[in-house]
Amino acid sequence: MNRETILKIVLVVVGVLFLAMAYPMIAFVRHEPALSMMMSVYATLGIFLLLAVRNPTAHRSLIAFTAWSSLAHAVLMGTQAERGMIARGELIGVVVLAVIGIVLLALRAPAPVPEPVLTR
């Protein structure tokens, strides 16, 4: 399997995982409105990741955003868990988000090579 095929598989898995946030988003809307808002962003991102599967190279910035925002979220959650601001059980989410970020960065499509401009 080549890197692009693996990237497409990862995009589907992460896209479906993020899209699955739509259910808890609806369930938490009254009790945890801030959490519900955050899940709405992930559910939306999941839709766009699934659309990016067709042509990952054309969606490099979306994939990079997903990777870096997942890493940033993991760092913040890890810090909050360490300081006792959130439950230690949230460390599972830290690991999942860190893995998503690292894998997407490792598999990202290379930048397209611009064609040389011929001058006379």
C-alpha positions in Angstrom: 0.0 0.0 0.0 1.3 3.4 -0.9 1.3 6.5 1.3 -1.7 8.1 -0.4 -3.8 5.0 0.0 -3.0 4.9 3.7 -3.7 8.6 4.0 -7.1 8.1 2.4 -7.9 5.3 4.9 -6.8 7.5 7.8 -8.9 10.4 6.5 -12.0 8.2 6.3 -11.4 6.8 9.9 -10.8 10.3 11.4 -13.6 11.8 9.3 -16.1 9.2 10.6 -14.7 9.5 14.2 -15.2 13.3 14.1 -18.6 13.1 12.4 -19.7 10.8 15.2 -19.3 13.8 17.5 -22.7 14.9 16.1 -24.5 12.5 18.4 -23.0 13.6 21.7 -23.2 17.2 20.5 -27.0 16.9 20.4 -27.1 15.0 23.7 -25.0 17.6 25.6 -26.6 20.7 24.1 -28.5 21.5 27.2 -26.1 20.3 29.9 -22.7 21.2 28.4 -23.3 24.0 25.8 -19.5 24.7 25.4 -18.7 21.1 24.8 -21.6 20.9 22.4 -20.2 23.8 20.4 -16.8 22.3 20.2 -18.3 19.0 19.0 -20.1 20.9 16.3 -16.7 22.0 14.9 -15.4 18.5 15.0 -18.5 17.1 13.3 -18.2 19.7 10.5 -14.5 19.0 10.2 -15.4 15.3 9.8 -17.6 16.0 6.8 -14.8 18.0 5.1 -12.2 15.3 5.8 -14.5 12.7 4.1 -14.7 15.1 1.1 -10.9 15.4 1.1 -10.5 11.6 0.6 -11.1 12.0 -3.2 -8.0 14.2 -3.6 -5.8 14.7 -0.5 -3.3 16.7 -2.4 -5.9 19.4 -3.2 -6.8 19.5 0.5 -3.4 19.8 2.1 -4.3 22.8 4.1 -7.4 21.1 5.6 -5.3 18.1 6.5 -2.6 20.3 8.0 -5.2 22.2 10.0 -6.7 19.0 11.3 -3.3 17.7 12.3 -2.1 20.9 14.0 -5.4 21.6 15.7 -5.5 18.1 17.0 -2.0 18.4 18.5 -2.9 21.8 20.0 -6.0 20.4 21.5 -4.1 17.4 22.9 -1.5 19.7 24.5 -4.1 21.8 26.1 -6.2 18.9 27.4 -3.0 17.2 28.7 -2.1 20.4 30.6 -5.6 20.7 32.0 -5.6 17.1 33.1 -2.2 17.4 34.7 -3.3 20.5 36.7 -6.6 18.8 37.8 -8.8 21.2 35.8 -10.4 18.2 34.0 -10.7 14.6 34.8 -7.7 12.3 34.4 -9.9 10.1 32.2 -9.6 12.8 29.5 -6.1 11.6 28.9 -7.5 9.0 26.5 -8.7 11.9 24.3 -5.2 13.4 24.6 -3.6 10.3 23.2 -6.2 9.9 20.4 -5.8 13.5 19.3 -2.0 13.3 19.5 -2.0 10.2 17.4 -4.3 11.8 14.8 -2.1 14.8 14.6 1.1 12.9 14.2 -0.2 10.4 11.7 -1.7 13.1 9.5 1.5 15.0 9.5 3.5 11.9 8.7 1.2 11.0 5.8 0.4 14.4 4.4 0.6 14.7 0.7 3.8 16.4 -0.7 3.4 20.0 -2.0 2.8 20.1 -5.7 5.9 21.0 -7.7 5.3 24.2 -9.7 6.0 23.9 -13.4 9.0 25.9 -14.6 8.2 29.1 -16.3 10.0 29.4 -19.7 11.0 32.9 -20.6 12.4 34.1 -24.0 
